[in-house]
């Protein structure tokens, strides 16, 4: 059962900031979620992302920046630097009252604020941005027509995303002078950049800038066809599912406690040798897969009607299984022999002829430094990879109705 708590905490300037903590019965991790420019913690995208994270066992603290939502202060006096400091203050509040956050997520300018704040939150294990601008000054383009009025009068009312707010010169100056590249380079935990090729408010080149500036372990996920505010049906939910799948290896494993209605379900799908699959509802084929603490998305290519190509297709994963096992097996053998594999990789291709015969072609690309004898030994050992043996052996597939099977136990 989701526990919901409305709360307040002191921001960096002493303003009382409104926040909301949504938590599952036994959270495996805590996250801070920062909303988009002029939005609030209760905006559709923020609410839907938080809801999905809670379903996946992550407690989420979302805040209203100063002068927005239910927080104190005037938006006219706000600055980008101040928002970043308030993200840090939110993390400190979580640490004091519950648990230090392991995950930091930001949408749009909230993503830029998350990037600016991340290096100052020691407990983080991962950072995620969604449709975030690389250069905070990009935001001034939203009210470019009012910049002269702001310079002359010190502030001006502008309409952004259907909402009228008063923008002050302090915000403009801070956006222009903030060294975001340096802040991104200071992040030392894994970073995921999520962006859409259809974002007409913050174009995808911003994702490229963030990715290039980051010096840590980094990943990119394309949100194909998603609009900037993620308002359309299930866009925010789908983004949240993918980010949780990416973040899973960096977060604590799912915890089980007595009395948790979901405990049996969690145990069933976190044991070794078990994989769970379910449709996400994003198109006709997108499927969330879970193996232990790891989650990822599978799909079909866009050439298939109803598919969105949000992940590898089933045959991609079959080929990946053989390729992965082959590399691992050769790696184990090379370590025993104290050989350096160097730039060695494996390519697996899949073909099916008219008679229905499936052929998996495995091509080993060895590093030039390996001798002919070493290559021959590694080729031979590749034949002993467990997945190779499984595919060549007799395979039996049993299908059971879980409810019927449990009734027989």
Buried (B, 14 or more C-beta within 10 A) or exposed (E): EEEEEEEBBBBBBEBEBBBBBBBBBBBBBBBBBBBBBBBBBBBBBBBBBBBBBBBBBBBBBBBBBBBBBBBBBEBBBBBBBBBBBBBBBBBBBBBEEBEBBBBBBBBBBBBBBBBBBBBBBEBBBBBBBBBBBBBBBBBBEBBEEBBEBBEEEEBBEBEBBEEEBBBBBBBBBBBEEBEBBEBBBBBEBBBBBBBBEEBEBBBBEBBBBBBEBBEBEBBBBBBBEBBBBBEEEBBBBBBBBBBBBBBBEBBBEBBBEEEBEBBEEBEEBBEEEEEEEEEBEBBEBBBBBBBBBEBBBBBBEBEBEEBBBBBBBEEBBBBEBBBBBBBBBBBEBBEEEEBEBEEBEBEBEEEEEEEEEEEBEBEBEBBEEBEEEBBEBBEEBBEEBEBBEEBEEEEEEEEEEEEEEEEEE
